[in-house]
Amino acid sequence: MLVSAKDMLNKARDGKYAVGQFNINNLEWTKAILLTAQEQNSPVILGVSEGAGKYMCGYKTVVGMVNGMIDELGITVPVALHLDHGSYEGAKACIDAGFSSVMFDGSHYPIEENIAKTKELVAKCEELGLSIEAEVGSIGGEEDGVIGAGECADPDECKAIADLGVTMLAAGIGNIHGKYPENWAGLSFETLAAVKEKVGNMPLVLHGGTGIPEDMIKKAISLGVAKINVNTECQLAFQEATRKYIEEGKDKQGKGFDPRKLLAPGFEAIKQTVKEKMELFGSIGKA
C-alpha cells in the first residue's frame, strides 16, 4: 500500500539520513527500484515527472502498475508515489488518480501566486492524508524542457511557503538537474543553513542528486536535507549496460533479442545504482 512521504521524511530528518526519490520511466525502472528498496530494507519514494506520466499512459496507469507491483512482489517497506515538479493541474490530476504525494512547483510564479496555489493544494492533501512538496528558487538544468540556471532560494520566501503547512520544501541551493557542467560552483551551504534557520524542522529536499560529490551530499544531509532526488544517474547506468549488451552482440545470440533478456542488464544496473545511492544517503535498514 502506498504511503505519504511525511513519516519517512520526519524519521530521516531526525535520524540524519535521507530518503531517495528515484524517478520511474517504465516497468523495468519501477520493479528495479521497488526490489532494491525491499532488499535493502529502505523506505523509498518513486518520482513521476509529468512527461514520464504521459509516456506511461497517464497517472491512473502508473498508480495501477505501482500498486500491482507492491502486491505481487510482496513489498513491505514504505513506498510513496510522488509527482515530481508538478504543475497546479498536474498535482490535482495525481491526487485524483491515487498518488500518495505530490510536488507543486510554483517557483516560476510570482511569490503571491505561488503561495495562493500552494495553500489550496495543501488543504486538499491534508484532507486526504497525502504529503506535499513545494519549491522556492528554480532548480537549474533541464527538467521536461524547463531550463533553469540553478538559483539560490530567498530564505524569507522559503519561510512564507513552509508556513503554509507543506510537508517538505525544495530550496534551490545552486543545484541543477542532469549532468553538472565543468564550471559548476558547487552547492551553496550558506543558503541551505539560512533556509534551515528560517524553516526550522521542515524536511528539506535536494533536487539534481546526480553528480553532486559525496562529501557535499553528506554535508547537505547533516544540514537538514531529508529527501534527495535521483533520475539521470539511473538513466545513464541503464544506457551504458544496454549499449554494452548490444555492442557485445548478445542480442544476436540465441533469444538475446527477447526484450526480457535485452533489458535485463540495464535493469540490474538500475538496481546497483539505487543500492549505491541508498548507502550514500544512509537509508538502508531504516524501513
Long-range contacts (C-beta under 8 A, 24 or more apart in sequence): 1-67, 1-70, 2-66, 2-67, 2-70, 2-79, 2-80, 2-81, 2-98, 2-99, 2-100, 3-78, 3-79, 3-80, 3-100, 4-80, 4-100, 4-101, 4-129, 4-130, 4-131, 4-167, 5-45, 5-80, 5-82, 5-100, 5-101, 5-131, 5-133, 5-167, 5-168, 5-227, 6-131, 6-167, 7-78, 8-43, 8-45, 8-78, 8-80, 9-131, 9-167, 9-168, 9-203, 9-226, 9-227, 10-203, 10-226, 11-43, 11-286, 12-43, 12-203, 12-226, 12-227, 12-283, 12-286, 13-201, 13-203, 13-224, 13-226, 15-282, 15-286, 16-221, 16-222, 16-282, 17-221, 17-226, 17-281, 17-282, 17-283, 17-286, 18-206, 18-217, 18-221, 18-225, 18-226, 18-227, 18-228, 18-281, 18-282, 18-283, 19-43, 19-44, 19-45, 19-226, 19-227, 19-228, 19-281, 19-283, 20-44, 20-45, 20-209, 20-227, 20-228, 20-229, 20-230, 20-274, 20-277, 20-278, 20-281, 20-283, 21-45, 21-46, 21-47, 21-82, 21-84, 21-205, 21-227, 21-228, 21-229, 21-230, 22-46, 22-47, 22-230, 22-231, 22-234, 22-274, 22-277, 23-47, 23-48, 23-49, 23-52, 23-84, 23-229, 23-230, 23-231, 23-234, 24-48, 24-52, 24-56, 24-62, 24-66, 25-52, 25-55, 25-56, 25-235, 26-55, 26-56, 27-65, 28-238, 28-263, 28-266, 28-267, 28-270, 29-234, 29-238, 29-270, 30-65, 30-66, 30-69, 31-69, 31-73, 31-267, 32-267, 32-268, 32-270, 32-271, 32-274, 33-270, 33-274, 34-66, 34-69, 34-70, 34-73, 34-75, 34-79, 35-73, 35-271, 36-271, 36-274, 36-275, 36-278, 37-75, 37-77, 37-79, 37-274, 37-278, 37-287, 38-73, 38-74, 38-75, 38-76, 38-77, 39-275, 40-275, 40-278, 40-283, 40-284, 40-285, 41-77, 41-284, 41-285, 41-286, 41-287, 42-77, 42-278, 42-283, 42-284, 42-285, 42-286, 42-287, 43-77, 43-78, 43-79, 43-80, 43-283, 43-286, 43-287, 44-77, 44-78, 44-79, 44-80, 44-283, 45-79, 45-80, 45-81, 45-82, 45-101, 45-227, 46-79, 46-80, 46-81, 46-82, 47-82, 47-83, 47-84, 47-229, 47-231, 48-81, 48-82, 48-83, 48-84, 48-94, 48-99, 49-84, 49-85, 49-143, 49-144, 49-231, 50-83, 50-85, 50-86, 50-87, 50-90, 50-144, 51-144, 51-145, 53-83, 53-90, 53-94, 58-97, 59-83, 59-93, 59-94, 59-96, 59-97, 59-98, 59-99, 60-97, 60-98, 62-97, 63-97, 63-98, 63-99, 67-98, 76-287, 77-287, 78-287, 80-131, 82-131, 82-133, 84-143, 84-229, 85-135, 85-143, 85-144, 85-146, 88-117, 88-121, 91-121, 91-132, 92-121, 92-124, 95-121, 95-124, 95-125, 95-128, 95-130, 99-130, 100-130, 100-131, 101-130, 101-131, 101-132, 101-133, 101-167, 102-130, 102-131, 102-132, 102-133, 103-132, 103-133, 103-134, 103-135, 103-170, 104-132, 104-133, 104-134, 104-135, 105-134, 105-135, 105-170, 106-134, 106-135, 107-135, 107-136, 107-137, 107-138, 107-139, 107-172, 108-138, 108-146, 111-157, 111-160, 114-161, 115-160, 115-161, 115-164, 118-161, 118-164, 118-166, 119-164, 122-164, 122-165, 122-166, 125-167, 126-165, 131-167, 131-168, 132-166, 132-167, 132-168, 133-166, 133-167, 133-168, 133-169, 133-170, 133-205, 133-227, 134-161, 134-162, 134-164, 134-166, 134-168, 134-169, 134-170, 135-169, 135-170, 135-171, 135-172, 135-207, 136-161, 136-169, 136-170, 136-171, 136-172, 137-171, 137-172, 137-173, 138-172, 139-170, 139-172, 139-175, 139-176, 139-177, 139-207, 139-208, 140-172, 140-174, 140-175, 140-176, 140-177, 140-208, 141-176, 141-177, 141-178, 141-208, 142-177, 142-178, 143-177, 148-172, 148-176, 149-176, 150-174, 150-175, 150-176, 152-188, 152-191, 153-191, 153-195, 155-191, 155-194, 155-195, 155-197, 155-198, 156-198, 158-195, 158-198, 158-199, 159-198, 159-199, 162-198, 162-199, 162-200, 162-202, 166-202, 167-203, 168-202, 168-203, 168-204, 168-205, 168-226, 168-227, 169-195, 169-199, 169-202, 169-203, 169-204, 169-205, 170-204, 170-205, 170-206, 170-207, 171-195, 171-204, 171-205, 173-206, 173-220, 175-206, 175-207, 175-208, 175-212, 176-208, 177-207, 177-208, 177-231, 177-232, 178-208, 178-210, 178-232, 179-210, 179-211, 179-232, 180-208, 180-210, 180-211, 180-212, 186-216, 187-212, 187-216, 187-219, 187-220, 189-219, 189-220, 189-223, 192-220, 192-223, 192-224, 192-225, 193-223, 196-223, 196-224, 203-227, 205-229, 209-233, 209-277, 210-236, 214-280, 217-280, 217-281, 218-280, 221-281, 221-282, 228-277, 228-281, 230-273, 230-274, 230-277, 233-273, 233-277, 234-270, 234-273, 234-274, 237-266, 237-269, 237-270, 237-272, 237-273, 238-266, 238-267, 238-269, 238-270, 239-266, 240-269, 241-265, 241-266, 241-268, 241-269, 242-266
